[in-house]
Amino acid sequence: MENPVLAEVTRGGTVESRHRGAAIVVDADGGTVLSLGDVERPVFPRSAVKALQALPLFESGAADRYGLSEPEIALAVASHSGEPAHAETSLAMLKKAGRDAGCLECGAHWPMNEAAARAMAKAGQEPSALNNNCSGKHAGFVCLACGLDEDPAGYVKAAHAVQKAVRGALEEVTGAAHSTDLMGTDGCSIPTYAVPLSALARGFARFGSGQGLGPARAAAAARIRKAVAAHPFMVAGTGRFDTRAMELLRARLFIKTGAEGVYCGALPELGLGIALKCDDGAGRAAEVVMAALIARFLPMSDAEAAGFAPMRESVLKNWNGIEVGRVQAAQA
């Protein structure tokens, strides 16, 4: 099956590029509301499932043991831009567990936010693991390990108690086996498992509604959603789509980007889950397709619709600041 065109890039009114992919919207029982393309082909969700990976942090009691705040909870599910508040909050999480940045096994890279990276370079600073976009998730893993009274060393390995708990949560919430035959290594060094988009969408429908989850897991999911709705900056950062959309719609929306053109999300009040993947890994396409799906299914007030409208397409400008084209959804 050749996947349909999900997004188009125009220049001067002419289509210049096309992005194919697959997308699905389901309810918590797995009933399909919308399906485009091959939604049963296994894909690596990458960072799109960080909220599901964080569930054991709360179910284990570790989040309460260390008194994690709402901004810290939001950061635990983030792919943040490495801005000062992100790095500082990651460190604060580690300190609550009696640890420091030396425990992080995600690797270091410059902040994704250009202004933050330039400020560090101007000050003669080198990036640390705290600036890694996954540092909040990894700080959460360290807290989970300590909360389980496990040595956090090697927490990125599939055999570690942390990753066993994460894998179990992913399997139970999505209803899909996370097979070692379809296991890879994510950019931050933890295991990532290829599963169908249909399972990911079902998992996010459950995450958003609590339906099909046990009481403790439903409470953990609700706690994560509440923290993210209150602190969407922590999930991404300045100017990022996830932050902008959730700042506008708050508890009505939970979305999370993943690498290589993956996006997942939940519309809690509707009990719907969304998962999509652009075949060529284009994040620019995944973003506008997710925006189109949100706009299609989530009723908005006039003020919300007006605020959301600019997010439905990406304006392309040249180096002189002249608008030369747009990225917009072709189907959704």
C-alpha positions in Angstrom: 0.0 0.0 0.0 1.3 3.4 -1.0 0.4 5.9 1.7 -1.5 9.0 0.7 -0.2 12.5 0.5 -0.8 14.1 4.0 0.9 17.5 3.4 2.0 19.7 0.6 4.6 22.4 0.3 3.7 25.3 -2.0 5.9 28.0 -3.6 4.2 30.8 -5.4 0.9 28.9 -5.4 2.4 25.8 -7.0 3.0 22.5 -5.2 6.7 22.0 -4.8 6.9 19.0 -2.5 4.6 16.4 -1.1 4.8 14.4 2.1 3.1 10.9 2.3 2.2 9.1 5.4 -0.4 7.5 7.6 -2.7 8.7 10.3 -5.4 7.3 12.6 -7.9 8.6 15.1 -9.5 6.0 17.5 -11.6 5.9 20.6 -10.5 4.2 23.9 -12.1 0.9 22.8 -10.0 0.9 19.6 -12.9 1.9 17.4 -11.6 3.7 14.3 -12.9 7.2 13.7 -10.5 8.1 10.8 -7.8 6.1 9.1 -5.5 7.2 6.3 -2.8 4.9 4.8 -1.2 1.9 6.4 -1.8 2.3 10.1 -0.8 -1.3 10.9 2.8 -1.0 9.8 5.0 -0.9 12.9 6.8 2.5 13.4 9.1 3.7 16.1 7.2 6.3 18.1 10.4 7.8 19.5 9.7 10.7 21.8 6.0 10.8 21.1 5.3 8.3 23.8 7.2 10.0 26.7 4.0 10.5 28.6 3.3 6.8 28.6 6.9 6.1 29.5 6.5 8.3 32.5 3.5 6.5 34.0 5.7 4.2 36.2 7.2 7.2 37.9 3.8 8.0 39.4 2.5 4.5 39.8 5.6 3.5 41.8 5.2 6.4 44.3 8.5 7.8 43.3 7.1 11.2 42.2 5.5 11.6 45.6 8.5 10.3 47.5 10.6 13.1 45.9 7.8 15.7 45.9 8.0 16.4 42.2 6.3 19.7 41.3 3.9 20.3 38.4 6.6 21.9 36.2 8.9 18.9 37.0 6.2 16.5 36.0 5.6 18.3 32.7 9.3 18.3 32.0 9.4 14.5 32.6 7.4 14.0 29.4 9.2 16.7 27.4 11.3 17.1 24.3 12.4 20.5 25.5 14.4 23.2 23.8 17.2 23.3 26.4 16.4 26.8 27.6 17.6 27.8 31.0 14.3 26.9 32.8 14.4 23.4 31.3 18.0 22.7 32.3 17.4 24.1 35.8 14.3 22.1 36.3 16.0 18.9 35.2 18.7 19.5 37.8 16.2 20.3 40.5 14.5 16.9 39.9 17.8 15.1 40.2 18.7 16.9 43.4 15.4 15.8 45.0 16.5 12.2 44.5 20.0 13.0 45.9 21.6 12.9 42.5 23.3 15.2 40.0 23.7 15.7 36.3 26.4 13.0 36.3 23.7 10.4 36.6 22.1 11.3 33.2 22.9 8.9 30.4 21.1 10.7 27.6 24.3 12.5 26.2 24.8 16.2 25.7 23.9 18.5 22.9 23.5 22.2 22.3 20.1 23.6 23.2 17.6 23.3 20.4 16.5 26.9 21.1 18.9 29.1 19.1 18.9 32.0 21.5 19.8 29.7 24.4 22.6 28.1 22.4 24.0 31.4 21.4 23.9 32.7 25.0 25.8 29.7 26.2 28.4 30.0 23.4 28.8 33.7 24.1 29.4 32.9 27.8 32.0 30.3 26.8 29.9 27.5 28.2 29.7 24.0 26.8 26.4 22.1 26.7 25.8 19.3 29.3 23.3 16.5 29.5 20.9 19.0 31.2 20.5 20.7 27.8 19.6 17.5 26.1 16.0 17.7 25.0 15.3 14.4 26.9 16.9 15.5 30.2 13.6 15.8 31.9 12.6 12.3 30.9 15.9 10.9 32.0 15.7 12.8 35.3 12.4 11.1 35.8 14.0 7.7 35.1 16.7 8.4 37.7 14.0 9.3 40.2 12.1 6.1 39.3 15.2 4.0 39.8 15.9 5.6 43.2 12.3 5.3 44.2 12.5 1.6 43.4 15.7 1.5 45.5 17.6 0.5 42.4 21.0 1.7 41.3 20.2 4.2 38.5 23.5 3.3 36.7 22.6 1.7 33.4 19.0 2.8 33.5 18.9 3.2 29.7 19.5 -0.6 29.2 16.5 -2.8 28.4 17.4 -5.2 31.2 17.3 -2.4 33.9 14.3 -2.3 36.2 13.4 1.2 34.9 13.1 0.1 31.3 11.3 -3.1 32.3 8.7 -1.0 34.0 8.5 1.4 31.0 8.1 -1.4 28.5 5.4 -3.0 30.6 3.4 0.3 30.8 3.8 0.8 27.0 2.5 -2.7 26.3 -0.5 -2.5 28.6 -1.6 1.0 27.6 -1.3 0.5 23.8 -2.3 -3.2 23.8 0.6 -4.0 21.5 3.5 -6.3 22.2 6.8 -4.4 22.4 9.0 -7.1 20.8 12.8 -7.2 21.1 12.7 -8.2 17.4 11.4 -4.7 16.7 13.5 -2.9 19.2 15.9 -0.1 18.4 17.9 2.5 20.3 16.5 6.0 20.6 18.5 9.2 20.2 18.8 9.4 24.0 20.0 5.8 24.3 16.9 4.1 25.7 15.1 1.3 23.9 12.4 2.2 21.4 9.9 -0.4 20.0 8.2 -0.3 16.7 4.4 -0.7 17.0 1.4 0.1 14.7 0.0 3.6 14.6 -3.4 2.0 15.5 -2.0 0.8 18.8 -0.4 4.2 19.6 -3.7 6.0 18.9 -5.5 3.6 21.2 -3.0 4.1 23.9 -3.4 7.9 23.7 -7.2 7.6 23.7 -6.8 5.6 27.0 -4.2 8.0 28.3 -6.5 11.0 27.7 -9.7 9.5 29.0 -8.6 7.0 31.6 -10.9 4.4 30.0 -9.4 0.9 30.0 -6.8 1.9 32.6 -6.7 0.7 36.2 -7.4 3.4 38.9 -3.7 4.0 39.7 -2.8 4.3 36.1 -5.7 6.5 35.2 -4.8 8.8 38.1 -1.2 8.9 36.9 -2.3 9.9 33.4 -4.6 12.6 34.7 -1.8 14.0 36.9 0.5 14.2 33.9 -2.2 15.9 31.7 -3.0 18.4 34.5 0.7 19.3 34.9 1.2 19.7 31.2 -1.9 21.8 30.8 -0.6 24.1 33.5 3.0 24.3 32.2 3.1 23.6 28.5 6.3 25.6 28.1 8.1 22.8 29.9 7.0 20.2 27.3 8.7 22.0 24.4 9.7 25.6 24.7 9.5 29.1 23.1 7.7 29.2 19.8 7.3 25.4 19.6 4.1 23.9 18.2 3.3 21.7 21.2 3.7 24.5 23.6 1.7 27.0 21.5 -1.2 24.6 21.0 -1.4 23.5 24.6 -1.1 27.1 25.9 -4.2 27.9 23.8 -6.3 24.8 24.5 -4.9 23.7 27.9 -6.6 20.6 29.3 -8.6 20.1 26.1 -5.5 18.9 24.3 -2.4 16.7 24.9 0.1 16.3 22.0 3.6 15.2 21.8 6.0 15.2 18.9 8.4 12.4 18.1 11.4 12.2 15.8 11.2 11.2 12.2 7.7 12.6 11.5 5.8 11.0 14.3 3.1 12.7 16.3 0.7 11.4 19.0 -2.0 13.1 20.9 -5.2 12.9 22.9 -8.5 14.9 22.9 -9.5 14.0 26.5 -13.1 15.4 26.5 -13.8 13.4 23.3 -12.0 10.2 24.4 -10.0 10.2 21.2 -6.4 9.3 20.5 -4.4 10.4 17.4 -1.2 8.9 15.9 0.5 9.8 12.6 3.7 9.2 10.8 5.1 11.0 7.7 7.0 8.5 5.6 10.0 10.8 4.9 10.4 11.7 8.6 9.4 15.3 8.0 8.5 17.1 11.2 7.2 20.1 9.3 4.6 17.9 7.6 3.7 16.0 10.8 3.0 19.3 12.6 0.5 20.7 10.1 -1.3 17.3 9.8 -1.6 17.1 13.6 -3.0 20.6 13.5 -5.5 19.7 10.8 -6.7 16.7 12.8 -7.1 18.7 16.0 -9.1 21.3 14.1 -11.3 18.7 12.5 -12.3 16.9 15.6 -12.0 19.3 18.5 -14.8 21.9 18.7 -13.3 25.4 19.4 -14.8 28.7 20.5 -14.3 31.6 18.0 -11.4 32.8 20.1 -9.8 29.4 20.2 -10.2 28.9 16.4 -8.7 32.3 15.7 -5.7 31.6 17.9 -5.3 28.1 16.4 -5.6 29.2 12.8 -1.9 30.2 12.4 -0.8 26.8 13.6 -2.6 25.0 10.8 0.0 26.0 8.2 3.7 26.8 8.3 4.7 30.0 6.5 8.0 29.7 4.6 10.2 32.8 4.3 13.5 33.4 2.5 16.6 35.0 4.0 15.1 38.4 3.3 12.0 37.6 5.3 9.9 37.4 2.2 7.1 34.9 2.3 7.7 32.3 -0.5 5.5 29.4 0.4 3.6 27.4 2.9 3.4 23.9 4.4 -0.2 22.7 4.8 -2.2 19.5 5.3 -3.5 17.9 2.1 -5.7 15.3 4.0 -6.9 15.1 7.5 
